[in-house]
Amino acid sequence: MKHLRVGFAALLLLRSVSPHLAQGADSTDVLDAASIEYASVADALTALKAKPGVKVRTQGGMIIIEDLDSAHPATWIFLPETHPAYPTVIKRSISNTKDGAFMETRVKCEASQEVCDKYFGGDQKPSSGGV
């Protein structure tokens, strides 16, 4: 039963990111890039691929890493080199609060400020060369 719920949550996470990639995310959904715990997109990809228990796959050129067995389950989406906002990682997770569950979207965009703003809203700060 747990795997069914986790699988359903992963499906929701992945499906909910597709419109954001195509149209740009609402700034209310996107949190500060500093909230992603890795110094760079490359660091996140390397660390997550090496983490035991994660599932790595490619879909539409994106690398998708599901880290669903950890204390803080999340789906990580790495944009392909062909995307204008490359390199970018999007972290989707579900948080439970006293008011219920909600989806969090965190983005680390290392493209130019203009490109990051176009795809992820005005709160993004490119993190190339530092956080």
N, C-alpha and C positions, 0 to 999 in steps of 0.2 A: 504494500500500500504506500509506503514511504517513497519508493522509486516511482510510482505512478504520479504522486504529487510533485516530486522533484522534476520529473519529465515534463509534466504539464507546465510547471513554472518556467522551465527552460524554453519551452515552445513560446510561451507568452513573452518572455524577454526578447527572444529573437524576432518574433513577429512585430513587436512594438518598436523596434529600432528601424525597420525598413522605411516607414514614412519619413522619419527624421533624416535619413541619409538622402532621400530624394528631394525633400523640401526644406531642410534645415530644421533644427530642433527649436522648440519654444524655449526661451531663456529661463522660464520658470522650471523647466524640466532638467536643465543642465546646470550642474553645480561647478564650483571653482575647480579648475584643473589641478590645483594643489592638493585636492582631496584624494587624488589617485596616489597610492603609496609608493610609486616608483618614480625615480628621477627622470626617466625618459621613456618614450614609447618602446625603444629597442630593449631597454632594461626590463620592462614589463613583459615583453614577448619572450625573452630569454628565460626569465625567472618562472613564468607561468608554464612554459613548455617543459621545464625541468621538474615541476612540482608533481609529486606522486598523486595519482587518482584523478587527474584532470583528463578531459576528453578534448582532443584537438581535431578540428576538421576545417575544410575549406568550402565556402559556399559563395558563388558569384564573385570569386576572386578575393573575398574577405577571409581572413583567418579567424575562426571562432573557437574560443576556448571556454569550456564549461567547467567551472570549479564549484561543483554542487555539493561535495561532501565535506567542505570546510565549515568552520564555525560561522562564516559569513558567506553563504553561497552567492555566486555571481556568474554572469556570462560576460565575457570580454570579446569585443569585436575590433579587429585590427583592419583598417582600411587598406586596400591594395595600392600598389605603387601607381596604378593608372588613375586613381582618384585625385582630384585637385587638392584635397585637404591632407594628402599623405605627407608625412606620417602622422597618424591619429589613432588613438585607442579610445573606445567607448566602453565603459563599465556599466552594466545594468544589474541591479540587485533589488530585492524586496526587503523592506524594513517593516517590522512590526512595532506599533506604538499603542498606547492606551486608546487611541482613536481608531485603530484598525491598521491594516496593511497598506503600504503604498510603494510604488516603484520609484527608485532613484536612478538617475542617469548622471554619470560623471564622464567628462571628456578631457583628454589631454591632447591638444592639437598643437603640433610643432610646425605647421605651415605658416605662411605670412599672416599678419594680423588681419588683413583684408579677407583672406580666404577663411580663416577661422571664424570671423564674424559672420561671413556669408552663410556658412553651413551650420554654425552652432550658436549664434547669437552674439551680442556685444560684450558679454562678460568674459569671454575667453581671452587668454593671453598666451601667445606662442611661447613654448618653453624650450626652444632650441637654444643651446648655450647656457642653460640654467633654468631654474624653476620660477 
